[in-house]
Amino acid sequence: GGALRDIEPVLARARKELPRGTFIWMRGQAATMTSSFAGIGVGLVTASMQRASVPHVRYVALSDPGATTDVLLAWRRGDDSPVLRNFLGLALDPAPAPA
């Protein structure tokens, strides 16, 4: 199962025991995906996101293996972190043409 499915019951139990006025928020990829797609009906995600096992989300593969889409990237001006440089190097490297 996915991490989200595993962590939700833990968070639910912990919330019951919190002192008044204290809150727990889940952060990260699964939480972002859950809030991003709430109420839209359809969203496009990478195949790796299926591991998130988000409740009430059904993953359906595209039937056209040659399908493409534009991807937009944004980052902070002046950010010269090695992690960003590495990510941009991978993201901007053209993928090989489908066989």
C-alpha positions, -999 to 999 in steps of 0.1 A, spaced: 0 0 0 9 36 -2 23 59 24 -8 80 26 -30 50 33 -6 39 60 -2 73 77 -39 85 78 -49 61 106 -19 71 126 -27 108 122 -63 102 131 -54 86 164 -28 113 172 -53 141 165 -76 127 192 -49 129 218 -36 164 210 -40 192 236 -67 217 228 -56 242 202 -29 219 187 -31 207 151 -13 182 129 -10 189 92 3 164 67 28 178 42 45 164 11 37 150 -22 6 130 -13 -10 159 6 -3 182 -23 -18 159 -48 -49 153 -26 -55 191 -22 -46 199 -58 -71 175 -74 -99 179 -50 -131 186 -69 -115 188 -104 -125 154 -116 -94 148 -138 -57 154 -133 -26 143 -151 2 128 -129 32 107 -135 30 69 -132 51 70 -101 23 89 -82 2 57 -82 23 47 -52 7 75 -32 -26 56 -29 -46 87 -24 -81 78 -12 -109 83 -38 -84 87 -66 -84 63 -96 -54 61 -118 -60 53 -155 -31 49 -179 -32 69 -212 -41 46 -240 -18 64 -265 18 54 -257 30 82 -279 10 109 -262 30 140 -251 23 171 -231 41 203 -223 56 206 -189 62 241 -174 90 246 -148 95 276 -125 121 283 -98 134 312 -78 156 336 -96 192 334 -83 187 299 -69 220 281 -76 216 251 -54 232 219 -66 198 201 -62 181 226 -85 209 224 -111 208 186 -111 170 186 -114 170 211 -143 198 191 -160 175 160 -159 143 178 -167 156 198 -196 174 168 -212 153 158 -243 138 124 -239 145 99 -267 118 97 -294 94 68 -289 103 37 -309 
